[in-house]
């Protein structure tokens, strides 16, 4: 998948959003005490996983001291621990944790990307920053041709994916899908879009998102993929009806 690697390389080199560039580099320079001896990545985060994966996960943005430090999405923070534990249980990851880029984590039939590729202040990218980052997600939608289930983590990621989907030339059903945890919409071509609360500490520590709730999202994704016929997993295949 040379084209995906080219997209990833352009993501890592991106400096289009001055506020995000300043923030991610300042965090990487100043650091926090518990990571003061580590070399921070301090650049945009490339997508990660199996290019032939049928499950696509769309997150919000890297954490300042997670992905912005480690250089891999959902790696080195509590959100990643929550996510990879659920993916491992559902058979999409070989281990239930992720600490750094060389820790041996492998995704199976799964690819992870994000709405914004730089760590934003207060974890809140602006609409303009999301729009600037959108073309990378559009390209990935075109290139990840085997994807059949999309899990959007949080309302912002959900809306960002739908906007990128439309920009990629794909129609959205009417009425337009609305975000709610556990909601599923079928997009043209037989693509299922599943919505989940984001596994941020704000959600997991308050009980808004529990381990069983999150596990059910990926169990459902696995159930959908298991039920597909071989013809439905081939690139470009459309379901009848």
C-alpha atoms as one frame of an Amber mdcrd trajectory, in Angstrom:
protein
   0.000   0.000   0.000   2.533   2.596  -1.183  -0.200   5.214  -1.584  -1.120
   4.961   2.093   2.522   5.362   3.051   2.682   8.500   0.922  -0.369   9.917
   2.711   1.216   9.077   6.064   4.452  10.811   5.039   2.551  13.956   4.036
   0.665  13.896   7.329   3.889  13.735   9.355   5.369  16.665   7.382   2.229
  18.836   7.651   2.521  22.355   9.132  -0.734  23.850   7.835  -2.279  24.840
  11.196  -0.098  27.366  13.071  -1.921  26.963  16.401  -1.533  23.185  16.352
   2.103  23.323  15.231   2.931  25.707  18.080   1.076  23.625  20.661   2.425
  20.189  19.716   6.010  21.495  19.549   5.718  23.388  22.828   4.386  20.274
  24.578   7.234  18.216  23.098   9.788  20.759  24.284   8.462  21.516  27.767
   7.167  17.957  28.500   5.724  16.884  31.839   7.693  15.581  34.800   6.797
  11.904  34.371   8.090  11.922  30.778  10.880  14.466  31.126  13.576  11.968
  30.066  11.727  10.860  26.915  12.146  12.267  23.417   8.733  13.404  22.231
   7.510  12.818  18.674   6.069  16.344  18.477   4.707  15.987  14.926   1.382
  15.027  13.332   0.433  11.393  13.890   0.124   9.045  10.892  -2.652   6.483
  10.681  -1.834   2.933  11.730  -2.846  -0.686  11.201  -3.687  -3.267   8.568
  -4.122  -1.599   5.142  -6.370  -4.518   4.146  -8.442  -4.201   7.314 -12.217
  -4.357   7.105 -12.640  -2.375  10.335 -11.792   1.334  10.228 -11.652   3.274
  13.494 -11.803   7.070  13.431 -10.607   8.867  16.563 -10.551  12.562  17.402
  -6.907  13.669  17.744  -3.641  12.621  19.425  -3.247  13.222  23.149  -0.601
  15.774  24.088   1.383  13.291  26.167   0.103  10.160  24.404   0.404  10.053
  20.623   2.214  13.395  20.515   4.865  11.785  22.703   5.011   8.264  21.258
   4.330   8.975  17.587   1.573   6.385  17.282  -2.139   6.953  17.541  -3.806
   5.914  20.838  -0.429   4.883  22.243   0.903   5.707  25.684  -2.285   7.041
  27.296  -5.375   5.808  29.132  -7.635   6.150  26.097  -5.354   3.821  24.187
  -5.347   1.307  27.025  -9.147   1.298  26.947  -9.263   0.963  23.153  -6.643
  -1.738  22.670  -8.062  -3.858  25.484 -11.411  -3.861  23.655  -9.773  -4.552
  20.282  -7.756  -7.422  21.731 -10.849  -8.988  23.253 -12.653  -8.782  19.887
  -9.663 -10.250  18.013  -8.564  -7.048  16.261  -5.284  -6.594  18.179  -2.626
  -9.053  19.312  -2.237  -7.489  22.770  -4.449  -5.413  25.104  -2.083  -2.490
  25.650   0.182  -0.071  23.814   3.100   1.811  25.369   5.392   2.878  22.515
   5.867   2.345  18.771   8.155  -0.642  19.239   6.076  -2.570  21.776   4.959
  -5.282  19.349   1.339  -4.159  18.932  -0.189  -5.461  15.705  -3.696  -4.730
  14.459  -5.586  -7.513  12.693  -8.174  -6.665  10.045  -8.264  -3.168  11.548
  -6.960   0.293  10.685  -6.996   3.404  12.904  -7.023   7.029  11.830  -8.223
  10.349  13.260 -10.169  13.475  12.399  -7.213  15.692  13.403  -3.597  14.543
  13.278  -2.023  17.025  15.709  -2.557  17.262  19.471  -4.845  20.282  20.001
  -4.996  22.534  23.072  -7.597  21.205  25.539  -8.208  18.293  23.123 -10.399
  20.580  21.002  -9.455  21.183  17.357 -11.308  24.085  15.776 -13.717  23.562
  12.852 -11.148  25.231  10.599  -8.399  22.845  11.740 -10.648  19.845  11.189
 -11.441  21.106   7.695  -7.731  21.556   6.946  -7.015  17.972   8.042 -10.012
  16.508   6.215  -8.272  15.783   2.876  -6.072  13.160   4.546  -9.141  11.283
   5.759 -10.733  11.604   2.315  -7.675   9.994   0.744  -7.748   7.183   3.269
 -11.420   6.512   2.525 -10.465   6.079  -1.139  -7.466   3.863  -0.357  -8.927
   1.615   2.364 -11.140  -0.173  -0.118 -11.753  -3.273   1.999 -13.245  -1.355
   4.933 -16.772  -2.559   5.677 -17.341  -1.319   9.240 -16.403   2.136  10.524
 -16.362   2.880  14.250 -16.357   6.609  15.020 -15.132   7.455  18.505 -17.063
  10.501  19.658 -19.405  12.992  18.039 -16.642  15.086  16.443 -15.041  12.038
  14.805 -18.495  10.851  13.693 -19.263  14.165  11.973 -15.741  14.443  10.554
 -16.040  11.008   8.966 -19.414  11.799   7.373 -18.084  15.077   5.955 -15.026
  13.286   4.549 -17.276  10.526   3.181 -19.309  13.113   1.234 -16.150  14.867
   0.046 -14.901  11.485  -1.191 -17.923  11.425  -3.494 -19.978   8.964  -1.457
 -23.652   9.673  -0.755 -25.083   9.820   2.755 -28.505   8.283   3.450 -31.524
  10.446   4.215 -32.246  11.104   7.008 -28.614  11.827   7.763 -27.150   9.534
  10.455 -27.121  11.079  13.916 -24.625  10.413  16.676 -25.643   8.306  19.673
 -23.597   5.681  21.450 -24.295   2.305  19.875 -26.183   3.754  16.905 -25.544
   2.121  13.543 -26.191   3.470  10.057 -25.779   1.686   6.742 -24.009   3.774
   4.130 -24.190   3.082   0.382 -22.037   0.136  -0.605 -22.981  -1.837   2.484
 -20.659   0.086   4.815 -21.849   0.119   8.417 -21.082   3.177  10.524 -21.077
   2.503  14.281 -21.014   5.347  16.798 -19.320   5.152  20.191 -18.480   7.551
  22.947 -14.790   8.397  22.882 -12.700   6.416  25.425 -11.384   9.609  27.020
 -10.830   9.671  30.759 -13.622  12.227  30.980 -15.983   9.507  29.746 -14.442
   6.382  31.268 -13.801   7.759  34.756 -17.293   9.202  35.069 -18.981   5.980
  33.931 -20.454   7.520  30.819 -18.515   4.875  28.888 -17.988   1.565  30.675
 -15.892  -1.431  29.695 -18.972  -3.543  28.804 -20.440  -0.699  26.698 -17.204
  -0.353  24.751 -16.714  -4.089  24.325 -20.190  -4.366  22.806 -19.245  -1.897
  20.057 -16.393  -4.080  18.835 -18.251  -7.311  19.422 -20.915  -5.928  17.098
 -18.279  -4.950  14.533 -16.870  -8.485  14.700 -20.364  -9.957  14.347 -21.029
  -7.864  11.230 -17.730  -8.826   9.618 -18.193 -12.494  10.458 -21.590 -12.450
   8.755 -20.307 -11.024   5.480 -20.058 -13.356   2.510 -16.701 -13.550   0.669
 -18.121 -11.442  -2.185 -19.115  -8.692   0.247 -15.543  -8.377   1.501 -14.047
  -7.760  -1.916 -13.160  -4.156  -2.850 -15.888  -2.297  -4.672 -18.598  -4.855
  -3.925 -22.053  -3.467  -3.322 -24.815  -5.185  -1.500 -28.043  -5.834  -3.358
 -31.369  -4.537  -2.205
